[in-house]
Amino acid sequence: MTTEHIVPEDLRELYRVREWRNAAGVLSTACPDEWADIVAILREFRLLKSEVAIEGGALSPISQRIDGAFRKRGWAPKKFETMITVDKTEYASPTHEVDCFKGRVALELEWNNKDPFFDRDLNNFRLLFDLRAIDVGIILTRASELQTIFKALGKGTSYGNSTTHHNKLWPRLDGGGGGGCPILTFAITPKLYVDDGPEALAAARAARAARDARRTGGRGRRNIDLDDS
């Protein structure tokens, strides 16, 4: 028996939801404040055409907007200093930085990365849970069926099959990649896609050009197709 029914129905309509080890039940009861944050942010989020259509970069505007929403609610990146002691000898047991952390909940945003990053995230959650550093892990990614929209916008090659989407995540999750850690996953579906018009697209392109000019000192931007998150 799963506890996915605890996820509000409207979110189950907008996102593909999959859990491991009753994560929704754990999150809603043991971490109610963090759960309220997640529900509110996911309800507010919409996938804007203007942000999908502009060129890729080091961090996509989609990732920036989601990350910003969590930061406003007190979530922040977190690097854990972990080690294992054996017969009074300490051994470093490094973990990677979590994208967003609050209370005892770790959240990773994988909008358009290489799919092995899912292995990294699941293993990180497993280790942090075993070390009693977190109670639950969250992964927010995209639904595989968004590829139809990307192709229509001429962005299909930027979101390839070997990148992060739910068809790459779920087999890893169901295969026990997260060990004993309760893990709840959400995948953004086409139901969240909004065409915000040509003016928004022009404004997004201008904003991206201005950011790139500041970052490169006016030398222009490298052509990077894969967003680093």
C-alpha positions as CSV (number, residue, x, y, z in Angstrom):
1,M,0.0,0.0,0.0
2,T,1.3,3.4,-0.9
3,T,0.6,6.9,0.5
4,E,0.5,8.7,-2.8
5,H,-3.2,9.5,-2.2
6,I,-2.0,12.0,0.5
7,V,-0.6,14.2,-2.3
8,P,-3.5,16.6,-3.1
9,E,-5.6,15.6,-6.1
10,D,-4.9,18.8,-8.1
11,L,-1.2,18.1,-7.9
12,R,-1.6,14.5,-9.0
13,E,-3.4,15.9,-12.0
14,L,-0.6,18.3,-12.9
15,Y,2.4,16.2,-12.0
16,R,3.4,12.6,-12.4
17,V,3.9,11.4,-8.8
18,R,5.8,8.3,-7.6
19,E,7.0,7.5,-4.1
20,W,9.3,5.1,-2.4
21,R,8.7,3.8,1.1
22,N,5.6,5.8,1.9
23,A,7.4,9.1,1.4
24,A,4.2,11.2,1.1
25,G,2.9,9.9,4.5
26,V,6.3,10.5,6.1
27,L,6.6,14.0,4.7
28,S,3.1,15.1,5.5
29,T,3.2,13.9,9.1
30,A,6.9,14.2,10.2
31,C,7.6,17.4,8.2
32,P,4.3,19.3,7.9
33,D,5.9,22.8,7.4
34,E,8.2,21.6,4.6
35,W,5.3,19.7,3.1
36,A,3.2,22.8,3.1
37,D,6.0,24.7,1.3
38,I,6.3,22.0,-1.4
39,V,2.5,21.9,-2.0
40,A,2.3,25.7,-2.3
41,I,5.2,26.0,-4.7
42,L,4.1,23.2,-6.9
43,R,0.6,24.6,-7.1
44,E,1.9,28.0,-8.1
45,F,4.4,26.8,-10.7
46,R,3.6,27.0,-14.5
47,L,5.9,26.0,-17.3
48,L,6.2,29.1,-19.5
49,K,6.8,28.9,-23.2
50,S,9.1,31.9,-23.1
51,E,11.4,30.1,-20.7
52,V,11.4,26.8,-22.6
53,A,12.0,28.5,-26.0
54,I,15.1,30.6,-25.1
55,E,18.5,29.0,-25.4
56,G,20.0,26.8,-22.8
57,G,22.7,27.9,-20.3
58,A,24.4,27.2,-17.1
59,L,21.1,27.4,-15.2
60,S,17.8,27.5,-17.0
61,P,15.3,30.2,-16.1
62,I,12.9,27.4,-15.2
63,S,15.4,26.0,-12.6
64,Q,16.1,29.5,-11.4
65,R,12.5,30.3,-10.8
66,I,11.8,27.1,-8.9
67,D,14.9,27.5,-6.8
68,G,14.0,31.1,-6.1
69,A,10.5,30.0,-4.8
70,F,12.1,27.6,-2.4
71,R,14.7,30.2,-1.3
72,K,11.9,32.6,-0.4
73,R,10.5,30.0,2.0
74,G,13.8,29.4,3.8
75,W,15.2,26.5,1.8
76,A,18.9,26.7,0.9
77,P,21.6,24.5,-0.6
78,K,23.2,22.2,2.0
79,K,26.6,20.5,2.0
80,F,26.9,17.8,4.7
81,E,30.2,17.0,6.3
82,T,29.9,13.2,6.9
83,M,32.3,10.5,8.0
84,I,32.2,6.9,9.3
85,T,34.1,5.7,12.4
86,V,35.5,2.2,12.5
87,D,37.4,1.1,15.6
88,K,38.0,4.8,16.5
89,T,39.3,5.5,13.1
90,E,37.4,8.1,11.1
91,Y,36.9,7.8,7.4
92,A,35.5,10.5,5.2
93,S,32.2,9.7,3.6
94,P,31.6,12.6,1.2
95,T,28.2,13.5,-0.1
96,H,27.3,16.1,-2.7
97,E,25.5,19.4,-2.0
98,V,21.7,19.2,-1.9
99,D,19.9,21.8,-4.1
100,C,17.4,22.8,-1.4
101,F,17.3,21.8,2.2
102,K,15.0,22.7,5.1
103,G,14.3,21.0,8.4
104,R,15.1,17.4,7.6
105,V,13.9,17.4,4.0
106,A,16.4,17.3,1.0
107,L,15.2,18.3,-2.4
108,E,16.9,17.9,-5.8
109,L,15.8,19.7,-9.0
110,E,16.7,17.8,-12.1
111,W,15.1,19.7,-15.0
112,N,17.6,18.9,-17.8
113,N,20.7,17.1,-16.7
114,K,22.4,13.9,-17.7
115,D,20.3,11.0,-16.4
116,P,23.1,9.5,-14.2
117,F,22.5,12.4,-11.9
118,F,19.5,10.5,-10.7
119,D,21.8,7.8,-9.5
120,R,23.8,10.4,-7.7
121,D,20.7,11.9,-6.0
122,L,19.3,8.6,-4.9
123,N,22.5,7.4,-3.5
124,N,23.0,10.7,-1.7
125,F,19.5,10.4,-0.2
126,R,20.3,6.8,0.9
127,L,23.5,7.8,2.6
128,L,22.1,10.9,4.3
129,F,19.1,8.9,5.6
130,D,21.3,6.1,6.9
131,L,23.3,8.7,8.7
132,R,20.1,10.2,10.2
133,A,20.7,13.5,8.5
134,I,17.3,13.6,6.6
135,D,13.9,12.0,7.0
136,V,12.8,12.2,3.3
137,G,14.2,13.1,-0.1
138,I,12.3,14.9,-2.9
139,I,13.2,14.9,-6.6
140,L,11.5,17.4,-9.0
141,T,12.0,16.6,-12.7
142,R,10.1,16.7,-15.9
143,A,7.7,14.3,-17.5
144,S,8.9,12.5,-20.6
145,E,5.9,13.5,-22.7
146,L,7.1,17.1,-22.6
147,Q,9.4,16.1,-25.4
148,T,6.5,16.7,-27.9
149,I,6.4,20.4,-26.8
150,F,10.1,20.8,-27.0
151,K,10.2,19.4,-30.5
152,A,7.4,21.8,-31.6
153,L,9.5,24.7,-30.2
154,G,12.7,23.5,-32.0
155,K,14.3,22.5,-28.7
156,G,14.0,18.8,-29.0
157,T,17.8,18.2,-29.3
158,S,18.4,20.1,-26.1
159,Y,16.2,17.7,-24.1
160,G,17.4,14.3,-25.3
161,N,16.5,10.8,-24.1
162,S,19.6,10.5,-22.0
163,T,18.7,13.5,-19.9
164,T,16.6,13.7,-16.7
165,H,13.0,12.9,-17.1
166,H,10.6,10.5,-15.3
167,N,11.0,7.5,-17.5
168,K,14.7,7.5,-16.5
169,L,14.0,8.1,-12.8
170,W,11.2,5.7,-12.0
171,P,13.0,2.4,-12.8
172,R,15.9,3.6,-10.6
173,L,13.5,4.5,-7.8
174,D,11.5,1.2,-8.1
175,G,14.8,-0.7,-8.2
176,G,15.7,0.5,-4.7
177,G,18.3,3.1,-5.7
178,G,17.4,5.2,-2.6
179,G,17.8,2.3,-0.2
180,G,15.7,2.8,2.9
181,C,15.2,6.5,2.4
182,P,11.5,7.6,1.8
183,I,11.6,9.5,-1.5
184,L,8.8,11.4,-3.2
185,T,9.1,12.4,-6.9
186,F,7.2,14.9,-9.0
187,A,7.4,15.2,-12.8
188,I,6.2,18.4,-14.5
189,T,3.6,17.4,-17.2
190,P,2.3,19.3,-20.3
191,K,-0.8,20.3,-18.2
192,L,1.4,22.9,-16.6
193,Y,2.6,24.4,-19.9
194,V,1.4,28.0,-20.6
195,D,2.0,30.0,-23.8
196,D,2.7,33.4,-22.3
197,G,2.9,35.2,-25.6
198,P,5.5,36.8,-27.9
199,E,6.1,39.8,-25.6
200,A,7.1,37.5,-22.8
201,L,9.4,35.6,-25.1
202,A,11.1,38.8,-26.3
203,A,11.6,40.0,-22.7
204,A,13.0,36.6,-21.7
205,R,15.5,36.7,-24.6
206,A,16.5,40.2,-23.7
207,A,17.0,39.3,-20.1
208,R,19.1,36.3,-21.0
209,A,21.3,38.4,-23.3
210,A,21.8,41.0,-20.6
211,R,22.8,38.3,-18.1
212,D,25.2,36.7,-20.5
213,A,26.8,40.0,-21.3
214,R,27.4,40.7,-17.6
215,R,28.8,37.2,-17.1
216,T,31.2,37.2,-20.1
217,G,32.1,40.9,-20.0
218,G,30.5,41.5,-23.4
219,R,32.3,38.6,-25.1
220,G,29.1,36.8,-25.9
221,R,27.7,33.5,-24.7
222,R,28.9,29.9,-25.3
223,N,26.4,27.8,-27.1
224,I,25.4,25.4,-24.4
225,D,22.4,23.2,-25.1
226,L,22.2,21.3,-21.8
227,D,20.9,23.1,-18.7
228,D,23.0,22.3,-15.6
229,S,20.0,21.4,-13.4
